[in-house]
Amino acid sequence: MVREKVTISTRTLQWKCVESRTDNKRLYYGRFILSPLMKGQADSIGIAMRRALLGEIEGTCITRAKSEKIPHEFSTIAGIQESIHEILMNLKDIVLRSNLYGTCDASICVKGPGYVTAQDIILPPFVEIIDNTQHIASLAEPIDLCIGLQIERNRGYRIKPTNNFQNGRYPIDAVFMPVRNANHSVHSYGNGNEKQEILFLEIWTNGSLTPKEALHEASRNLIDLFIPFLHAEEENLHLEKNQHKITLPLFTFHDRLTKLRKNKKEIALKYIFIDQLELTPKIYNCLKRSNIHTLSDLLNKSQEDLMKMEHFRIDDVKNILGILEIEKHFAIALPKNKI
């Protein structure tokens, strides 16, 4: 067993990445520490984080294939080395990354002979293939292979329904999880009542997210799940600034409430993410593509800035203002022109 030295914080609670590597395009690894923790806290955090990493992070994958020329899943086609079942399993393993909201369509249309890889998938612009070399099929003869695909963004694992192969549509087991594995371990140090703990967290991802991005997403999703419990005590909290009363939204983070009481409204806006708002898929995707991730990012843009975004219209700006009810809750509005 090899022991290594790790520098940790002994006073304030801090996290740090102590190791990061890319084994290949579809396997990223990261190791993180959180310290100092009181006895028992490391296990509480580690167990919750592992479950959130494996079950609460959204991913994108192929969930259905369609071809009217395929009679059933276990059939074979002359000129193709793989059976249809093997092709479906290869499609299941394709790693995608997207800001997709719901489902979308893609396709494969290739003429043999040759190899069919992930590079041959025709995708919408907001979906990205992580590894173009992933194998799908081998065409030994000059035949056409055309398959329609359905791509979906969701979380967890979904087993394909049985006996649901109609009109050439073949559902595929959906593995949405971008985190392949996650482990946690605890190291204790100190004596007696002074005993403290260090949490070690290891994360392996499929390349669609880095381990650091996965840790961020899992932490945010965990916090969101506990917000309703916190709101029960904080629902009457109001802020006063410039003689205006401001009611905190339900999704304001609890660890910022103390500072918010001091009228630091801007801090709250930095921690309100746009995917927590009831935006339409079109508006959400447009904002994400323009690197607008929080309410603070959005309010720093003028109406003129938003109108310059691709596919964005004045009705979309009005929709945002209506959803946020900015003038009512925040006593501010988007500027009409750049300052």
C-alpha positions in Angstrom: 0.0 0.0 0.0 1.4 3.4 -1.0 0.8 6.3 1.3 0.8 9.8 0.0 0.9 13.2 1.6 -2.2 15.5 1.1 -2.2 19.0 2.3 -5.6 19.8 4.0 -7.3 22.7 5.7 -7.4 22.4 9.5 -9.6 25.3 10.3 -12.1 26.3 7.6 -14.1 23.7 5.6 -12.6 23.4 2.2 -12.6 21.0 -0.8 -9.8 20.4 -3.2 -9.0 18.3 -6.3 -6.0 16.2 -5.5 -5.9 14.1 -8.7 -7.3 14.5 -12.2 -6.6 12.5 -15.3 -8.1 11.5 -18.7 -7.6 7.8 -19.4 -9.3 8.2 -22.8 -12.1 10.2 -24.4 -14.8 8.1 -22.6 -13.1 7.8 -19.2 -12.2 10.7 -16.9 -11.1 10.4 -13.3 -11.0 12.8 -10.4 -10.3 12.6 -6.7 -11.4 15.2 -4.3 -11.1 15.9 -0.5 -13.3 17.8 1.9 -12.0 18.8 5.3 -12.0 19.3 8.2 -15.2 17.5 9.2 -16.5 16.4 12.6 -16.8 12.7 13.4 -19.6 11.1 11.4 -20.0 13.9 8.9 -17.8 12.5 6.2 -19.9 9.3 5.9 -23.1 11.4 5.8 -21.8 13.6 3.0 -20.1 10.8 1.1 -23.1 8.5 1.0 -25.4 11.4 -0.2 -22.9 12.6 -2.8 -22.4 9.1 -4.2 -26.1 8.6 -4.7 -26.5 12.1 -6.2 -23.6 11.5 -8.6 -25.0 8.2 -9.8 -28.7 9.1 -9.9 -29.3 12.9 -10.0 -27.2 14.1 -12.9 -28.8 14.3 -16.3 -27.2 12.8 -19.4 -27.9 12.3 -23.1 -28.2 9.1 -25.0 -29.9 7.3 -27.9 -33.2 5.7 -26.7 -34.8 4.5 -29.9 -33.8 3.3 -33.4 -36.2 3.1 -36.4 -35.9 1.3 -39.7 -38.8 -0.1 -41.7 -36.5 -2.6 -43.5 -35.7 -4.4 -40.2 -38.2 -7.2 -39.5 -37.2 -7.7 -35.8 -34.5 -7.0 -33.3 -32.7 -10.4 -33.7 -32.7 -10.4 -37.5 -29.6 -10.2 -39.7 -29.2 -8.2 -42.9 -27.1 -9.6 -45.8 -23.9 -7.5 -46.1 -23.8 -6.4 -42.5 -21.5 -8.4 -40.2 -23.4 -7.5 -37.0 -26.9 -8.6 -36.1 -29.5 -5.9 -35.5 -29.3 -6.6 -31.8 -25.5 -6.0 -31.8 -26.0 -2.7 -33.7 -28.6 -1.6 -31.1 -26.1 -2.4 -28.3 -23.4 -0.4 -30.1 -25.8 2.6 -30.3 -26.6 2.3 -26.6 -22.8 2.8 -25.9 -22.5 6.0 -27.9 -21.6 8.9 -25.5 -23.3 12.2 -26.2 -23.3 15.6 -24.6 -26.0 18.2 -25.0 -28.1 21.0 -23.5 -31.2 19.2 -25.0 -34.5 19.8 -23.3 -36.6 16.6 -23.9 -36.1 14.6 -27.1 -34.8 15.2 -30.6 -34.2 13.2 -33.8 -31.0 12.1 -35.5 -30.1 9.7 -38.3 -27.5 7.4 -39.9 -27.4 7.0 -43.7 -24.3 5.2 -45.0 -23.5 3.3 -48.2 -21.1 0.4 -47.9 -18.6 -1.2 -48.0 -17.0 0.3 -44.9 -17.2 0.8 -41.2 -20.1 2.8 -39.6 -18.9 4.8 -36.6 -20.4 7.5 -34.4 -19.0 10.1 -36.8 -21.7 9.0 -39.3 -24.5 10.1 -37.0 -26.3 13.2 -38.3 -27.0 15.3 -35.2 -28.8 18.6 -34.4 -26.3 21.4 -33.6 -26.9 21.3 -29.8 -25.9 17.6 -29.5 -22.2 16.6 -29.5 -20.5 13.3 -29.9 -17.7 12.7 -27.4 -15.9 9.9 -29.3 -16.4 9.9 -33.1 -14.5 6.5 -33.4 -17.1 4.5 -31.5 -18.0 1.5 -33.7 -21.6 0.8 -34.8 -21.5 -1.6 -37.7 -19.4 -3.1 -40.5 -20.8 -3.1 -44.1 -19.1 -5.8 -46.2 -21.1 -5.1 -49.4 -22.3 -2.0 -51.3 -25.6 -1.7 -49.5 -27.4 1.2 -47.8 -27.8 1.4 -44.1 -30.4 4.0 -43.0 -31.5 4.2 -39.4 -33.6 6.9 -37.7 -32.6 7.7 -34.1 -34.3 9.3 -31.1 -32.1 11.1 -28.6 -33.2 12.0 -25.1 -31.8 13.9 -22.1 -32.8 12.5 -18.7 -31.4 10.9 -15.6 -30.8 7.4 -14.2 -31.3 4.2 -16.1 -34.3 3.1 -18.0 -34.9 -0.5 -19.2 -36.5 -0.8 -22.6 -40.1 -2.0 -22.6 -40.6 -5.6 -23.7 -42.7 -6.5 -26.7 -42.8 -2.9 -27.9 -41.3 -3.3 -31.4 -43.9 -1.7 -33.7 -43.5 -0.2 -37.2 -39.8 -0.7 -37.2 -39.2 1.2 -34.0 -36.8 -0.5 -31.6 -36.4 1.0 -28.0 -32.9 0.8 -26.5 -31.9 0.5 -22.8 -31.2 4.1 -21.8 -28.2 4.8 -19.7 -28.4 8.5 -19.0 -25.8 8.5 -16.2 -22.7 10.4 -17.1 -20.9 9.2 -13.9 -19.7 5.6 -14.4 -18.7 5.1 -10.8 -18.2 7.0 -7.5 -16.6 5.9 -4.3 -16.0 7.6 -1.0 -13.6 6.9 1.9 -13.0 8.5 5.3 -9.7 9.2 7.0 -9.7 10.1 10.7 -7.0 12.1 12.6 -6.6 13.7 16.0 -7.3 12.3 19.4 -10.3 12.1 21.8 -12.8 14.9 21.4 -10.5 16.6 18.9 -10.9 13.8 16.4 -11.7 15.1 12.9 -12.3 13.5 9.5 -11.3 13.9 5.8 -13.7 12.8 3.1 -12.1 11.4 0.0 -14.4 11.2 -3.1 -13.4 9.4 -6.3 -15.4 10.0 -9.5 -15.2 8.3 -12.9 -17.2 9.9 -15.8 -17.9 8.9 -19.4 -16.4 12.0 -20.9 -19.6 14.0 -21.3 -18.8 15.7 -18.0 -15.5 16.2 -16.2 -15.5 14.9 -12.6 -15.4 18.5 -11.3 -18.5 19.3 -13.4 -20.2 16.2 -12.1 -19.4 17.2 -8.5 -20.9 20.6 -9.1 -24.1 19.3 -10.7 -24.6 16.7 -8.0 -24.1 19.2 -5.2 -26.5 21.6 -6.7 -29.2 19.0 -7.3 -28.8 17.8 -3.6 -29.4 21.4 -2.4 -32.4 21.7 -4.6 -34.0 18.6 -3.0 -33.7 20.2 0.5 -35.0 23.7 -0.4 -38.7 22.9 0.4 -37.8 21.9 4.0 -35.9 25.2 4.4 -38.6 27.3 2.9 -41.0 26.2 5.7 -39.1 28.3 8.2 -37.9 31.1 5.9 -41.1 31.8 3.9 -41.8 35.0 5.8 -38.3 36.4 5.2 -38.3 39.8 3.5 -35.5 42.1 2.5 -35.8 45.9 2.5 -33.8 48.0 0.0 -34.6 51.4 -1.3 -37.9 51.2 0.6 -39.0 48.2 -1.5 -39.8 44.8 0.1 -38.3 41.9 -1.7 -39.6 38.4 -1.1 -37.0 35.7 -1.6 -37.8 33.1 -4.3 -38.4 29.5 -3.1 -35.1 28.4 -4.6 -32.7 30.9 -2.8 -29.9 28.9 -1.2 -30.0 28.5 2.6 -26.4 29.1 3.2 -26.7 32.7 1.8 -29.7 33.7 3.9 -27.6 35.5 6.5 -25.9 37.7 4.0 -29.3 38.3 2.2 -30.7 39.7 5.4 -28.0 42.4 5.1 -29.6 43.5 1.9 -26.9 41.9 -0.4 -29.5 41.0 -3.0 -26.8 40.4 -5.7 -25.4 37.4 -3.9 -28.8 35.6 -4.2 -29.0 36.2 -7.9 -25.6 34.5 -8.5 -27.0 31.3 -7.0 -30.3 31.2 -8.9 -29.8 29.0 -12.0 -31.9 29.5 -15.1 -32.7 25.8 -15.2 -34.6 26.3 -11.9 -37.0 28.7 -13.6 -40.0 27.8 -15.8 -38.5 28.8 -19.1 -39.6 27.4 -22.4 -37.2 24.9 -24.0 -36.3 27.4 -26.8 -35.5 30.3 -24.3 -33.5 27.9 -22.0 -31.4 26.5 -24.9 -30.7 30.0 -26.3 -29.6 31.3 -23.0 -27.3 28.3 -22.3 -25.7 28.6 -25.7 -24.9 32.2 -24.8 -23.2 31.2 -21.5 -26.1 32.6 -19.4 -26.3 30.2 -16.5 -27.6 32.2 -13.5 -30.2 34.9 -12.9 -27.3 37.3 -12.3 -25.9 36.5 -15.8 -29.3 37.2 -17.3 -29.9 40.5 -15.5 -26.5 41.7 -16.6 -27.7 41.6 -20.2 -29.8 44.3 -21.8 -32.8 43.7 -24.0 -30.6 44.7 -26.9 -28.1 42.0 -26.0 -30.8 39.3 -25.8 -32.2 40.4 -29.2 -28.8 39.8 -30.8 -28.9 36.1 -29.7 -29.7 33.6 -32.5 -33.4 32.8 -32.8 -34.3 35.2 -30.0 -37.3 37.5 -30.4 -39.0 40.3 -28.5 -41.7 37.9 -27.4 -39.1 35.8 -25.8 -37.8 38.8 -23.8 -41.4 39.6 -22.7 -41.8 35.9 -21.7 -38.7 36.1 -19.5 -40.0 39.3 -17.8 -43.4 37.7 -17.2 -41.9 34.5 -15.7 -39.5 36.2 -13.3 -41.9 39.0 -12.4 -38.8 41.1 -12.0 -40.4 44.3 -11.1 -42.4 42.7 -8.4 -39.8 40.5 -6.7 -36.5 42.2 -7.4 -37.4 45.9 -8.1 -35.3 45.9 -11.2 -35.8 45.3 -14.9 -33.7 44.5 -17.9 -32.3 47.7 -19.4 -33.6 48.5 -22.9 -30.2 49.5 -24.2 -26.6 49.0 -23.3 -25.2 51.2 -20.6 
